[in-house]
Structures are given as structure tokens and as C-alpha cells.
Amino acid sequence: VLRRRREQAGLSQEALAATAGLHRNTVGLLERGERVPTLVVVQQVATALGVTMAVLVGEAEREPDPDDAG
């Protein structure tokens, strides 16, 4: 969800990180699902993308989990 939203916004990982006040590596880890964001980070990313936290979380909830076998 994060990668898709970032790409739709025409932002690089670096640009999103700078706008959100995060390190570029953090954005990469979040996109790959290797780091679970805090609520503060979700808010920062949502604001940087111009959407609400509810939109991001809602989209993430609808995404199928690639680790789910069923």
C-alpha cells in the first residue's frame, strides 16, 4: 500500500522520507513489511502523502497478506 501510494504521488523513497521526517531506510523497511510503524509514523507518512491515517490503514487491511496461505 505504501509503495503504491508513494509511486502514485510521484515521490521517491527519499522524497517521501524527507517530507515525512523519516530516514529513507525506514521508508524502504516499511514498504517491504520489515518494520511495523508506530501510530506517529503512520500519521507522518499519511500527512506526507496527503491522505488520512484511516485511508492508509483501511487500504492495508484490504490488502491480502502474502504470508497468508489461506
N, C-alpha and C positions, 0 to 999 in steps of 0.2 A: 504494500500500500504506500509506504513512504517513498520508495523509489519511483513508483508510477506518478505519484503526486508531484514529486520533485521534478521529474522529467516533463510532465505536463506544464509545470510552471516555467520551464526553460532554464532551470538552475543546475549548476554543477554541485557536487557534494561540498566543494569549498565555499561556494556562494551561499548555499543553504546554511552551512555551519556558521559562517560569518554573520549572517542575518539573525540566526537563532542564538548566537553567543555560545556556540559549541565548537569543539575541535572537529576537524574533518574526519579524523579516525572514528570519532563517536558516531557520526552520521553513517559511515560505512558499516560499522558494527550493528547499528540499529537496522539498517536496510537488510543485512544478512540474517537478522534474527539472533545475533550472537550476544546482544546486550538487551536487557529489559529496561525500558526507560522509566524514570520516576515521573510522577504527575507533573512536576515542574518542567521536565524536559519535553513531555508531550505538549504542554502549553507553549513552550518556546518554539517548538517545531511548527505547531498549528498556526501560531501567530505569524511566523516567518513565511508560511505557505498561504496565508490569508484565509484560513478556514478555522472552524471551531474545533475544540478538543472532541466534541461529540461526533463530528463528521469523521475525523481520523479513527477514533475508536470504533465507531459504527462500521466503517469500511473494513477495518481489521477483523471485526467479529464476523463479518460475512465472508471473508476470505477463507477458503479451505486450508486446513493445516497440512502442509506437505509431509509432516511426520505421522499424520493420522492414517492408519492402514484401512480404516473402515469408512 
